[in-house]
Amino acid sequence: MATSEPGTPQAAAVGWVEAVLDRGDLLAAWPETDPVLRLVLAQDWVWTNRHDPAIGHDHDWDEIARGLASIPPESPHWGRFAADLVATWRRAWKGFEPRGWYVAPTPEVIGLDLEMVSFIERPSALTRRFAMRHTDGGWLVASVDGDLQYEPGWPPRLAHP
């Protein structure tokens, strides 16, 4: 993988992907995840598990989702949520080895504060694209699905910017 300069969207994306895929440590990647994406991922997990008695219809879904999305997470469901999400990404991104893929040296500007970082597998040219949001605190992962952005709600939705 190409070495990325600290403070760049590429370096932030590489660090996030390594935390999640290499180490399975969503807690380490969580502060580097855009708040909207955190909320939508939490809402999606709650929605998916809405028939589970621990989540079910007798509980406040917004409260559960906000607790999961917070920094640090404030939910007794965090362990299960994090394990499920990491397992889902590892299945969906099977074969995506962050250290073995090339990182495009120049991100694609997709919005005022958004840039796309692409990981490219050689020789197949298969790509994984992460939208990165620039904030005062640095770069955050805003989308794990290329240019698809997320809209909170029940259920959360995907949208194009």
MODELLER restraints for C-alpha pairs under 7 A, 6 or more apart:
rsr = mdl.restraints
at = mdl.atoms
rsr.add(forms.Gaussian(group=physical.xy_distance, feature=features.Distance(at['CA:1:A'], at['CA:99:A']), mean=5.18, stdev=0.5))
rsr.add(forms.Gaussian(group=physical.xy_distance, feature=features.Distance(at['CA:1:A'], at['CA:100:A']), mean=5.43, stdev=0.5))
rsr.add(forms.Gaussian(group=physical.xy_distance, feature=features.Distance(at['CA:1:A'], at['CA:101:A']), mean=5.05, stdev=0.5))
rsr.add(forms.Gaussian(group=physical.xy_distance, feature=features.Distance(at['CA:1:A'], at['CA:102:A']), mean=4.41, stdev=0.5))
rsr.add(forms.Gaussian(group=physical.xy_distance, feature=features.Distance(at['CA:1:A'], at['CA:103:A']), mean=6.08, stdev=0.5))
rsr.add(forms.Gaussian(group=physical.xy_distance, feature=features.Distance(at['CA:2:A'], at['CA:102:A']), mean=5.55, stdev=0.5))
rsr.add(forms.Gaussian(group=physical.xy_distance, feature=features.Distance(at['CA:2:A'], at['CA:103:A']), mean=5.55, stdev=0.5))
rsr.add(forms.Gaussian(group=physical.xy_distance, feature=features.Distance(at['CA:4:A'], at['CA:10:A']), mean=5.85, stdev=0.5))
rsr.add(forms.Gaussian(group=physical.xy_distance, feature=features.Distance(at['CA:4:A'], at['CA:11:A']), mean=4.93, stdev=0.5))
rsr.add(forms.Gaussian(group=physical.xy_distance, feature=features.Distance(at['CA:5:A'], at['CA:11:A']), mean=6.14, stdev=0.5))
rsr.add(forms.Gaussian(group=physical.xy_distance, feature=features.Distance(at['CA:7:A'], at['CA:138:A']), mean=6.92, stdev=0.5))
rsr.add(forms.Gaussian(group=physical.xy_distance, feature=features.Distance(at['CA:9:A'], at['CA:117:A']), mean=6.88, stdev=0.5))
rsr.add(forms.Gaussian(group=physical.xy_distance, feature=features.Distance(at['CA:9:A'], at['CA:132:A']), mean=6.24, stdev=0.5))
rsr.add(forms.Gaussian(group=physical.xy_distance, feature=features.Distance(at['CA:9:A'], at['CA:139:A']), mean=5.68, stdev=0.5))
rsr.add(forms.Gaussian(group=physical.xy_distance, feature=features.Distance(at['CA:10:A'], at['CA:117:A']), mean=5.93, stdev=0.5))
rsr.add(forms.Gaussian(group=physical.xy_distance, feature=features.Distance(at['CA:12:A'], at['CA:139:A']), mean=6.04, stdev=0.5))
rsr.add(forms.Gaussian(group=physical.xy_distance, feature=features.Distance(at['CA:12:A'], at['CA:140:A']), mean=6.97, stdev=0.5))
rsr.add(forms.Gaussian(group=physical.xy_distance, feature=features.Distance(at['CA:13:A'], at['CA:141:A']), mean=6.71, stdev=0.5))
rsr.add(forms.Gaussian(group=physical.xy_distance, feature=features.Distance(at['CA:16:A'], at['CA:29:A']), mean=5.31, stdev=0.5))
rsr.add(forms.Gaussian(group=physical.xy_distance, feature=features.Distance(at['CA:16:A'], at['CA:32:A']), mean=6.89, stdev=0.5))
rsr.add(forms.Gaussian(group=physical.xy_distance, feature=features.Distance(at['CA:17:A'], at['CA:98:A']), mean=6.65, stdev=0.5))
rsr.add(forms.Gaussian(group=physical.xy_distance, feature=features.Distance(at['CA:18:A'], at['CA:98:A']), mean=6.37, stdev=0.5))
rsr.add(forms.Gaussian(group=physical.xy_distance, feature=features.Distance(at['CA:19:A'], at['CA:25:A']), mean=5.31, stdev=0.5))
rsr.add(forms.Gaussian(group=physical.xy_distance, feature=features.Distance(at['CA:19:A'], at['CA:26:A']), mean=6.75, stdev=0.5))
rsr.add(forms.Gaussian(group=physical.xy_distance, feature=features.Distance(at['CA:19:A'], at['CA:28:A']), mean=6.43, stdev=0.5))
rsr.add(forms.Gaussian(group=physical.xy_distance, feature=features.Distance(at['CA:19:A'], at['CA:29:A']), mean=5.91, stdev=0.5))
rsr.add(forms.Gaussian(group=physical.xy_distance, feature=features.Distance(at['CA:20:A'], at['CA:26:A']), mean=5.41, stdev=0.5))
rsr.add(forms.Gaussian(group=physical.xy_distance, feature=features.Distance(at['CA:20:A'], at['CA:29:A']), mean=6.60, stdev=0.5))
rsr.add(forms.Gaussian(group=physical.xy_distance, feature=features.Distance(at['CA:20:A'], at['CA:86:A']), mean=6.48, stdev=0.5))
rsr.add(forms.Gaussian(group=physical.xy_distance, feature=features.Distance(at['CA:21:A'], at['CA:90:A']), mean=6.51, stdev=0.5))
rsr.add(forms.Gaussian(group=physical.xy_distance, feature=features.Distance(at['CA:24:A'], at['CA:86:A']), mean=6.12, stdev=0.5))
rsr.add(forms.Gaussian(group=physical.xy_distance, feature=features.Distance(at['CA:26:A'], at['CA:82:A']), mean=5.99, stdev=0.5))
rsr.add(forms.Gaussian(group=physical.xy_distance, feature=features.Distance(at['CA:26:A'], at['CA:86:A']), mean=6.96, stdev=0.5))
rsr.add(forms.Gaussian(group=physical.xy_distance, feature=features.Distance(at['CA:31:A'], at['CA:71:A']), mean=6.45, stdev=0.5))
rsr.add(forms.Gaussian(group=physical.xy_distance, feature=features.Distance(at['CA:32:A'], at['CA:140:A']), mean=4.91, stdev=0.5))
rsr.add(forms.Gaussian(group=physical.xy_distance, feature=features.Distance(at['CA:32:A'], at['CA:141:A']), mean=6.35, stdev=0.5))
rsr.add(forms.Gaussian(group=physical.xy_distance, feature=features.Distance(at['CA:33:A'], at['CA:140:A']), mean=5.07, stdev=0.5))
rsr.add(forms.Gaussian(group=physical.xy_distance, feature=features.Distance(at['CA:33:A'], at['CA:141:A']), mean=4.75, stdev=0.5))
rsr.add(forms.Gaussian(group=physical.xy_distance, feature=features.Distance(at['CA:33:A'], at['CA:142:A']), mean=6.45, stdev=0.5))
rsr.add(forms.Gaussian(group=physical.xy_distance, feature=features.Distance(at['CA:34:A'], at['CA:140:A']), mean=5.28, stdev=0.5))
rsr.add(forms.Gaussian(group=physical.xy_distance, feature=features.Distance(at['CA:34:A'], at['CA:141:A']), mean=5.59, stdev=0.5))
rsr.add(forms.Gaussian(group=physical.xy_distance, feature=features.Distance(at['CA:34:A'], at['CA:142:A']), mean=5.01, stdev=0.5))
rsr.add(forms.Gaussian(group=physical.xy_distance, feature=features.Distance(at['CA:37:A'], at['CA:142:A']), mean=5.88, stdev=0.5))
rsr.add(forms.Gaussian(group=physical.xy_distance, feature=features.Distance(at['CA:37:A'], at['CA:143:A']), mean=6.75, stdev=0.5))
rsr.add(forms.Gaussian(group=physical.xy_distance, feature=features.Distance(at['CA:37:A'], at['CA:150:A']), mean=6.59, stdev=0.5))
rsr.add(forms.Gaussian(group=physical.xy_distance, feature=features.Distance(at['CA:38:A'], at['CA:69:A']), mean=4.97, stdev=0.5))
rsr.add(forms.Gaussian(group=physical.xy_distance, feature=features.Distance(at['CA:39:A'], at['CA:65:A']), mean=6.40, stdev=0.5))
rsr.add(forms.Gaussian(group=physical.xy_distance, feature=features.Distance(at['CA:39:A'], at['CA:66:A']), mean=6.61, stdev=0.5))
rsr.add(forms.Gaussian(group=physical.xy_distance, feature=features.Distance(at['CA:39:A'], at['CA:69:A']), mean=5.00, stdev=0.5))
rsr.add(forms.Gaussian(group=physical.xy_distance, feature=features.Distance(at['CA:39:A'], at['CA:152:A']), mean=6.76, stdev=0.5))
rsr.add(forms.Gaussian(group=physical.xy_distance, feature=features.Distance(at['CA:40:A'], at['CA:150:A']), mean=6.65, stdev=0.5))
rsr.add(forms.Gaussian(group=physical.xy_distance, feature=features.Distance(at['CA:40:A'], at['CA:151:A']), mean=6.86, stdev=0.5))
rsr.add(forms.Gaussian(group=physical.xy_distance, feature=features.Distance(at['CA:40:A'], at['CA:152:A']), mean=5.18, stdev=0.5))
rsr.add(forms.Gaussian(group=physical.xy_distance, feature=features.Distance(at['CA:40:A'], at['CA:156:A']), mean=5.86, stdev=0.5))
rsr.add(forms.Gaussian(group=physical.xy_distance, feature=features.Distance(at['CA:42:A'], at['CA:65:A']), mean=4.93, stdev=0.5))
rsr.add(forms.Gaussian(group=physical.xy_distance, feature=features.Distance(at['CA:42:A'], at['CA:68:A']), mean=5.87, stdev=0.5))
rsr.add(forms.Gaussian(group=physical.xy_distance, feature=features.Distance(at['CA:42:A'], at['CA:69:A']), mean=5.99, stdev=0.5))
rsr.add(forms.Gaussian(group=physical.xy_distance, feature=features.Distance(at['CA:43:A'], at['CA:65:A']), mean=5.30, stdev=0.5))
rsr.add(forms.Gaussian(group=physical.xy_distance, feature=features.Distance(at['CA:43:A'], at['CA:156:A']), mean=6.52, stdev=0.5))
rsr.add(forms.Gaussian(group=physical.xy_distance, feature=features.Distance(at['CA:44:A'], at['CA:155:A']), mean=6.53, stdev=0.5))
rsr.add(forms.Gaussian(group=physical.xy_distance, feature=features.Distance(at['CA:44:A'], at['CA:156:A']), mean=6.18, stdev=0.5))
rsr.add(forms.Gaussian(group=physical.xy_distance, feature=features.Distance(at['CA:45:A'], at['CA:81:A']), mean=6.94, stdev=0.5))
rsr.add(forms.Gaussian(group=physical.xy_distance, feature=features.Distance(at['CA:46:A'], at['CA:55:A']), mean=6.78, stdev=0.5))
rsr.add(forms.Gaussian(group=physical.xy_distance, feature=features.Distance(at['CA:46:A'], at['CA:61:A']), mean=6.73, stdev=0.5))
rsr.add(forms.Gaussian(group=physical.xy_distance, feature=features.Distance(at['CA:46:A'], at['CA:65:A']), mean=6.75, stdev=0.5))
rsr.add(forms.Gaussian(group=physical.xy_distance, feature=features.Distance(at['CA:47:A'], at['CA:155:A']), mean=6.32, stdev=0.5))
rsr.add(forms.Gaussian(group=physical.xy_distance, feature=features.Distance(at['CA:49:A'], at['CA:55:A']), mean=6.54, stdev=0.5))
rsr.add(forms.Gaussian(group=physical.xy_distance, feature=features.Distance(at['CA:50:A'], at['CA:56:A']), mean=4.73, stdev=0.5))
rsr.add(forms.Gaussian(group=physical.xy_distance, feature=features.Distance(at['CA:50:A'], at['CA:57:A']), mean=6.78, stdev=0.5))
rsr.add(forms.Gaussian(group=physical.xy_distance, feature=features.Distance(at['CA:64:A'], at['CA:75:A']), mean=6.70, stdev=0.5))
rsr.add(forms.Gaussian(group=physical.xy_distance, feature=features.Distance(at['CA:67:A'], at['CA:73:A']), mean=5.69, stdev=0.5))
rsr.add(forms.Gaussian(group=physical.xy_distance, feature=features.Distance(at['CA:67:A'], at['CA:74:A']), mean=4.48, stdev=0.5))
rsr.add(forms.Gaussian(group=physical.xy_distance, feature=features.Distance(at['CA:67:A'], at['CA:75:A']), mean=5.02, stdev=0.5))
rsr.add(forms.Gaussian(group=physical.xy_distance, feature=features.Distance(at['CA:68:A'], at['CA:74:A']), mean=6.01, stdev=0.5))
rsr.add(forms.Gaussian(group=physical.xy_distance, feature=features.Distance(at['CA:68:A'], at['CA:75:A']), mean=5.57, stdev=0.5))
rsr.add(forms.Gaussian(group=physical.xy_distance, feature=features.Distance(at['CA:68:A'], at['CA:78:A']), mean=6.08, stdev=0.5))
rsr.add(forms.Gaussian(group=physical.xy_distance, feature=features.Distance(at['CA:101:A'], at['CA:119:A']), mean=5.93, stdev=0.5))
rsr.add(forms.Gaussian(group=physical.xy_distance, feature=features.Distance(at['CA:101:A'], at['CA:120:A']), mean=5.45, stdev=0.5))
rsr.add(forms.Gaussian(group=physical.xy_distance, feature=features.Distance(at['CA:101:A'], at['CA:121:A']), mean=4.81, stdev=0.5))
rsr.add(forms.Gaussian(group=physical.xy_distance, feature=features.Distance(at['CA:101:A'], at['CA:122:A']), mean=6.89, stdev=0.5))
rsr.add(forms.Gaussian(group=physical.xy_distance, feature=features.Distance(at['CA:102:A'], at['CA:119:A']), mean=5.58, stdev=0.5))
rsr.add(forms.Gaussian(group=physical.xy_distance, feature=features.Distance(at['CA:102:A'], at['CA:120:A']), mean=5.04, stdev=0.5))
rsr.add(forms.Gaussian(group=physical.xy_distance, feature=features.Distance(at['CA:102:A'], at['CA:121:A']), mean=6.26, stdev=0.5))
rsr.add(forms.Gaussian(group=physical.xy_distance, feature=features.Distance(at['CA:103:A'], at['CA:118:A']), mean=5.89, stdev=0.5))
rsr.add(forms.Gaussian(group=physical.xy_distance, feature=features.Distance(at['CA:103:A'], at['CA:119:A']), mean=4.55, stdev=0.5))
rsr.add(forms.Gaussian(group=physical.xy_distance, feature=features.Distance(at['CA:103:A'], at['CA:120:A']), mean=6.17, stdev=0.5))
rsr.add(forms.Gaussian(group=physical.xy_distance, feature=features.Distance(at['CA:104:A'], at['CA:117:A']), mean=6.85, stdev=0.5))
rsr.add(forms.Gaussian(group=physical.xy_distance, feature=features.Distance(at['CA:104:A'], at['CA:118:A']), mean=5.57, stdev=0.5))
rsr.add(forms.Gaussian(group=physical.xy_distance, feature=features.Distance(at['CA:104:A'], at['CA:119:A']), mean=6.36, stdev=0.5))
rsr.add(forms.Gaussian(group=physical.xy_distance, feature=features.Distance(at['CA:107:A'], at['CA:115:A']), mean=5.85, stdev=0.5))
rsr.add(forms.Gaussian(group=physical.xy_distance, feature=features.Distance(at['CA:107:A'], at['CA:116:A']), mean=5.26, stdev=0.5))
rsr.add(forms.Gaussian(group=physical.xy_distance, feature=features.Distance(at['CA:107:A'], at['CA:117:A']), mean=5.02, stdev=0.5))
rsr.add(forms.Gaussian(group=physical.xy_distance, feature=features.Distance(at['CA:108:A'], at['CA:115:A']), mean=5.36, stdev=0.5))
rsr.add(forms.Gaussian(group=physical.xy_distance, feature=features.Distance(at['CA:108:A'], at['CA:116:A']), mean=4.87, stdev=0.5))
rsr.add(forms.Gaussian(group=physical.xy_distance, feature=features.Distance(at['CA:108:A'], at['CA:117:A']), mean=6.82, stdev=0.5))
rsr.add(forms.Gaussian(group=physical.xy_distance, feature=features.Distance(at['CA:109:A'], at['CA:115:A']), mean=4.41, stdev=0.5))
rsr.add(forms.Gaussian(group=physical.xy_distance, feature=features.Distance(at['CA:109:A'], at['CA:116:A']), mean=6.32, stdev=0.5))
rsr.add(forms.Gaussian(group=physical.xy_distance, feature=features.Distance(at['CA:110:A'], at['CA:116:A']), mean=6.67, stdev=0.5))
rsr.add(forms.Gaussian(group=physical.xy_distance, feature=features.Distance(at['CA:113:A'], at['CA:133:A']), mean=5.52, stdev=0.5))
rsr.add(forms.Gaussian(group=physical.xy_distance, feature=features.Distance(at['CA:113:A'], at['CA:134:A']), mean=5.15, stdev=0.5))
rsr.add(forms.Gaussian(group=physical.xy_distance, feature=features.Distance(at['CA:114:A'], at['CA:131:A']), mean=6.41, stdev=0.5))
rsr.add(forms.Gaussian(group=physical.xy_distance, feature=features.Distance(at['CA:114:A'], at['CA:132:A']), mean=5.50, stdev=0.5))
rsr.add(forms.Gaussian(group=physical.xy_distance, feature=features.Distance(at['CA:114:A'], at['CA:133:A']), mean=4.62, stdev=0.5))
rsr.add(forms.Gaussian(group=physical.xy_distance, feature=features.Distance(at['CA:114:A'], at['CA:134:A']), mean=6.33, stdev=0.5))
rsr.add(forms.Gaussian(group=physical.xy_distance, feature=features.Distance(at['CA:115:A'], at['CA:131:A']), mean=5.67, stdev=0.5))
rsr.add(forms.Gaussian(group=physical.xy_distance, feature=features.Distance(at['CA:115:A'], at['CA:132:A']), mean=5.24, stdev=0.5))
rsr.add(forms.Gaussian(group=physical.xy_distance, feature=features.Distance(at['CA:115:A'], at['CA:133:A']), mean=6.63, stdev=0.5))
rsr.add(forms.Gaussian(group=physical.xy_distance, feature=features.Distance(at['CA:116:A'], at['CA:129:A']), mean=6.49, stdev=0.5))
rsr.add(forms.Gaussian(group=physical.xy_distance, feature=features.Distance(at['CA:116:A'], at['CA:130:A']), mean=5.65, stdev=0.5))
rsr.add(forms.Gaussian(group=physical.xy_distance, feature=features.Distance(at['CA:116:A'], at['CA:131:A']), mean=4.45, stdev=0.5))
rsr.add(forms.Gaussian(group=physical.xy_distance, feature=features.Distance(at['CA:116:A'], at['CA:132:A']), mean=6.02, stdev=0.5))
rsr.add(forms.Gaussian(group=physical.xy_distance, feature=features.Distance(at['CA:117:A'], at['CA:129:A']), mean=5.67, stdev=0.5))
rsr.add(forms.Gaussian(group=physical.xy_distance, feature=features.Distance(at['CA:117:A'], at['CA:130:A']), mean=5.27, stdev=0.5))
rsr.add(forms.Gaussian(group=physical.xy_distance, feature=features.Distance(at['CA:117:A'], at['CA:131:A']), mean=6.31, stdev=0.5))
rsr.add(forms.Gaussian(group=physical.xy_distance, feature=features.Distance(at['CA:118:A'], at['CA:127:A']), mean=6.36, stdev=0.5))
rsr.add(forms.Gaussian(group=physical.xy_distance, feature=features.Distance(at['CA:118:A'], at['CA:128:A']), mean=5.78, stdev=0.5))
rsr.add(forms.Gaussian(group=physical.xy_distance, feature=features.Distance(at['CA:118:A'], at['CA:129:A']), mean=4.46, stdev=0.5))
rsr.add(forms.Gaussian(group=physical.xy_distance, feature=features.Distance(at['CA:118:A'], at['CA:130:A']), mean=6.49, stdev=0.5))
rsr.add(forms.Gaussian(group=physical.xy_distance, feature=features.Distance(at['CA:119:A'], at['CA:127:A']), mean=5.45, stdev=0.5))
rsr.add(forms.Gaussian(group=physical.xy_distance, feature=features.Distance(at['CA:119:A'], at['CA:128:A']), mean=5.17, stdev=0.5))
rsr.add(forms.Gaussian(group=physical.xy_distance, feature=features.Distance(at['CA:119:A'], at['CA:129:A']), mean=6.29, stdev=0.5))
rsr.add(forms.Gaussian(group=physical.xy_distance, feature=features.Distance(at['CA:120:A'], at['CA:126:A']), mean=5.74, stdev=0.5))
rsr.add(forms.Gaussian(group=physical.xy_distance, feature=features.Distance(at['CA:120:A'], at['CA:127:A']), mean=4.52, stdev=0.5))
rsr.add(forms.Gaussian(group=physical.xy_distance, feature=features.Distance(at['CA:120:A'], at['CA:128:A']), mean=6.70, stdev=0.5))
rsr.add(forms.Gaussian(group=physical.xy_distance, feature=features.Distance(at['CA:121:A'], at['CA:127:A']), mean=6.32, stdev=0.5))
rsr.add(forms.Gaussian(group=physical.xy_distance, feature=features.Distance(at['CA:129:A'], at['CA:144:A']), mean=6.84, stdev=0.5))
rsr.add(forms.Gaussian(group=physical.xy_distance, feature=features.Distance(at['CA:129:A'], at['CA:145:A']), mean=6.37, stdev=0.5))
rsr.add(forms.Gaussian(group=physical.xy_distance, feature=features.Distance(at['CA:129:A'], at['CA:146:A']), mean=4.44, stdev=0.5))
rsr.add(forms.Gaussian(group=physical.xy_distance, feature=features.Distance(at['CA:130:A'], at['CA:141:A']), mean=6.73, stdev=0.5))
rsr.add(forms.Gaussian(group=physical.xy_distance, feature=features.Distance(at['CA:130:A'], at['CA:143:A']), mean=5.55, stdev=0.5))
rsr.add(forms.Gaussian(group=physical.xy_distance, feature=features.Distance(at['CA:130:A'], at['CA:144:A']), mean=4.95, stdev=0.5))
rsr.add(forms.Gaussian(group=physical.xy_distance, feature=features.Distance(at['CA:130:A'], at['CA:145:A']), mean=6.28, stdev=0.5))
rsr.add(forms.Gaussian(group=physical.xy_distance, feature=features.Distance(at['CA:130:A'], at['CA:146:A']), mean=5.09, stdev=0.5))
rsr.add(forms.Gaussian(group=physical.xy_distance, feature=features.Distance(at['CA:131:A'], at['CA:141:A']), mean=6.10, stdev=0.5))
rsr.add(forms.Gaussian(group=physical.xy_distance, feature=features.Distance(at['CA:131:A'], at['CA:142:A']), mean=5.30, stdev=0.5))
rsr.add(forms.Gaussian(group=physical.xy_distance, feature=features.Distance(at['CA:131:A'], at['CA:143:A']), mean=4.86, stdev=0.5))
rsr.add(forms.Gaussian(group=physical.xy_distance, feature=features.Distance(at['CA:131:A'], at['CA:144:A']), mean=6.77, stdev=0.5))
rsr.add(forms.Gaussian(group=physical.xy_distance, feature=features.Distance(at['CA:131:A'], at['CA:146:A']), mean=5.87, stdev=0.5))
rsr.add(forms.Gaussian(group=physical.xy_distance, feature=features.Distance(at['CA:131:A'], at['CA:147:A']), mean=6.25, stdev=0.5))
rsr.add(forms.Gaussian(group=physical.xy_distance, feature=features.Distance(at['CA:132:A'], at['CA:139:A']), mean=6.07, stdev=0.5))
rsr.add(forms.Gaussian(group=physical.xy_distance, feature=features.Distance(at['CA:132:A'], at['CA:140:A']), mean=5.41, stdev=0.5))
rsr.add(forms.Gaussian(group=physical.xy_distance, feature=features.Distance(at['CA:132:A'], at['CA:141:A']), mean=4.65, stdev=0.5))
rsr.add(forms.Gaussian(group=physical.xy_distance, feature=features.Distance(at['CA:132:A'], at['CA:142:A']), mean=5.20, stdev=0.5))
rsr.add(forms.Gaussian(group=physical.xy_distance, feature=features.Distance(at['CA:133:A'], at['CA:139:A']), mean=5.51, stdev=0.5))
rsr.add(forms.Gaussian(group=physical.xy_distance, feature=features.Distance(at['CA:133:A'], at['CA:140:A']), mean=5.14, stdev=0.5))
rsr.add(forms.Gaussian(group=physical.xy_distance, feature=features.Distance(at['CA:133:A'], at['CA:141:A']), mean=6.31, stdev=0.5))
rsr.add(forms.Gaussian(group=physical.xy_distance, feature=features.Distance(at['CA:133:A'], at['CA:142:A']), mean=5.69, stdev=0.5))
rsr.add(forms.Gaussian(group=physical.xy_distance, feature=features.Distance(at['CA:134:A'], at['CA:140:A']), mean=6.55, stdev=0.5))
rsr.add(forms.Gaussian(group=physical.xy_distance, feature=features.Distance(at['CA:143:A'], at['CA:149:A']), mean=5.91, stdev=0.5))
rsr.add(forms.Gaussian(group=physical.xy_distance, feature=features.Distance(at['CA:147:A'], at['CA:160:A']), mean=6.48, stdev=0.5))
rsr.add(forms.Gaussian(group=physical.xy_distance, feature=features.Distance(at['CA:147:A'], at['CA:161:A']), mean=6.98, stdev=0.5))
rsr.add(forms.Gaussian(group=physical.xy_distance, feature=features.Distance(at['CA:148:A'], at['CA:158:A']), mean=6.10, stdev=0.5))
rsr.add(forms.Gaussian(group=physical.xy_distance, feature=features.Distance(at['CA:148:A'], at['CA:159:A']), mean=5.61, stdev=0.5))
rsr.add(forms.Gaussian(group=physical.xy_distance, feature=features.Distance(at['CA:148:A'], at['CA:160:A']), mean=5.06, stdev=0.5))
rsr.add(forms.Gaussian(group=physical.xy_distance, feature=features.Distance(at['CA:148:A'], at['CA:161:A']), mean=6.92, stdev=0.5))
rsr.add(forms.Gaussian(group=physical.xy_distance, feature=features.Distance(at['CA:149:A'], at['CA:158:A']), mean=5.64, stdev=0.5))
rsr.add(forms.Gaussian(group=physical.xy_distance, feature=features.Distance(at['CA:149:A'], at['CA:159:A']), mean=5.16, stdev=0.5))
rsr.add(forms.Gaussian(group=physical.xy_distance, feature=features.Distance(at['CA:149:A'], at['CA:160:A']), mean=5.85, stdev=0.5))
rsr.add(forms.Gaussian(group=physical.xy_distance, feature=features.Distance(at['CA:149:A'], at['CA:161:A']), mean=6.29, stdev=0.5))
rsr.add(forms.Gaussian(group=physical.xy_distance, feature=features.Distance(at['CA:150:A'], at['CA:157:A']), mean=5.66, stdev=0.5))
rsr.add(forms.Gaussian(group=physical.xy_distance, feature=features.Distance(at['CA:150:A'], at['CA:158:A']), mean=4.55, stdev=0.5))
rsr.add(forms.Gaussian(group=physical.xy_distance, feature=features.Distance(at['CA:150:A'], at['CA:159:A']), mean=5.85, stdev=0.5))
rsr.add(forms.Gaussian(group=physical.xy_distance, feature=features.Distance(at['CA:151:A'], at['CA:157:A']), mean=5.06, stdev=0.5))
rsr.add(forms.Gaussian(group=physical.xy_distance, feature=features.Distance(at['CA:151:A'], at['CA:158:A']), mean=6.14, stdev=0.5))
rsr.add(forms.Gaussian(group=physical.xy_distance, feature=features.Distance(at['CA:151:A'], at['CA:159:A']), mean=6.97, stdev=0.5))
